[in-house]
């Protein structure tokens, strides 16, 4: 091989080597770049790992914190639960929780203690199982209740939306009140409250109350007995003193007798007030519901005060609304007592002027009758209107006031009015007068509202010559309600003129004008009936205040019949009274009346007399030996057999609550308490005999 060739080959080899070296360099550069990239990536990765490690470590920290918190919370829950149960265990009452399936979830020891000695009840047991154990082991004292009924009642309770509490009595005398409430998930929380002490205390209290009531009843019975025992001799004292005063005594003896009478009456009033107050204090206002003849009742009350009025220049008026019904259902005795108190006070605190008892219909829908007592007396100072209703309270510095009275009257009256559902009010101007009143809702007795106008065909026009405008108004309304046309006149000349023009059938005038009127009537061509106000007592044409519809009516009827048949048969009155003094008092009281009085001593004689002569009126003492007045009345009513009805008036010293009802139930129509009031007895006998004579007249 030549050198050229060699050189060429060498050059070629060098070129090849150079190319290889360049290639190597290139590859190395590439390798370096790749290495660089790789290391950058590794760096980034290691950064990431560091970050991740941090996150992991953070998370690990949090996890352990959370689990620590959880552990702490769990510990607290357990502690609270333990505390709660420990607390529930400390209370003496039972506590239990039931699930919605009514199975016991948990209960405290007191709840479970009941079952301890028997089958043992625990969580998981059903409510029914608990009830079964109660019955099977005789844990509950059923107090006479049937087992099935008890079981059903106890089960049903839990179905009630508002579970009613129930008190169970256990065999050992424990009283447990079960108070159950539904939880939000439909389960039941049950509380078993031990109320044994309360029940025992209640029993003790009940026993103490029963004892107190028994003592109170004994006191009441004692008071009743005493009042009866005191009233009976007082009847003799007051009655005989009354009679003695009518015997024309000299001034001194009259004064002594009057003092005996008044002191006796005052003593009786005090006995009554104290008796009544003690009974009302003991909350024993037992109101009766019987038929109340309201006009008759107010008339009785006003008549009772007639003797007192004799000594005072006071006019007593009654204004009974003729449109108002007459018979109501209520406690007549108590109503009378209220009116006696109010009218008594009105008279006591009035020197001149009038006392007006007004009975009218109420406009208020809650009541139907308004009763007021108005006077023109001393009045009550402004600041004392409430004070006087208090017990033992009086208007102290009232100089005009007589010192008599206990100060209990208004307190009793107010309690009675309130017991009847009303309110007692007063309206008064110091020095000018007072008005006490109350409204009541009294059911009507029977269906008659106001009494229908009485047809008096022969009597359709009346003329009044009456001075007092109040009297005048009362007569106008009264006669108007009887269907009679009324004219009122003022002067003599006016009266004379009206007599000519109106041709009245009836004239009513005051006693002072009687002569003038009789002279004018004598000249009149037709017969005119005349009634005089407060004229001669006992005469047929006399009419006294208070003017009442039935009295005015019977007076008019009596006048009409007397006018037609002057030969009137005397009315037969039978009276049975075992006490000699009382017989005398009664016969003297009826003295001067146009009656035939037969006095007998006992019930048997009364019945014999009744069979023999059929009296027009019977007066019966209630307490008679062998056969009492009520027995007599029952026998007489059965003898009558419903075909006739003789009015019977009872006379009795029994004045306790309930007596009136018993007396009336035996067939007795009227009732008078002893000591008898002469005016009251006479007016009753007069009113009844007047109607009896009218009946006789019609029968003839
Ligand atoms: P008493 O009349 O027994 O004192 P009350 O309780 O009936 O007791 O009356 C209490 C007081 O109220 C009376 O004492 C009197 O001061 C006063 N009072 C009662 N009614 C009237 C009246 N109509 N006019 C003036 N004062 C009266």
Boltz pocket constraint, residues with backbone or C-beta under 6 A from the ligand:
constraints:
  - pocket:
      binder: B
      contacts: [[A, 341], [A, 342], [A, 345], [A, 346], [A, 347], [A, 349], [A, 375], [A, 377], [A, 378], [A, 379], [A, 380], [A, 388], [A, 390], [A, 393], [A, 394], [A, 395], [A, 396], [A, 398], [A, 401], [A, 404], [A, 405], [A, 406], [A, 407], [A, 408], [A, 409], [A, 410], [A, 411], [A, 434]]
      max_distance: 6.0
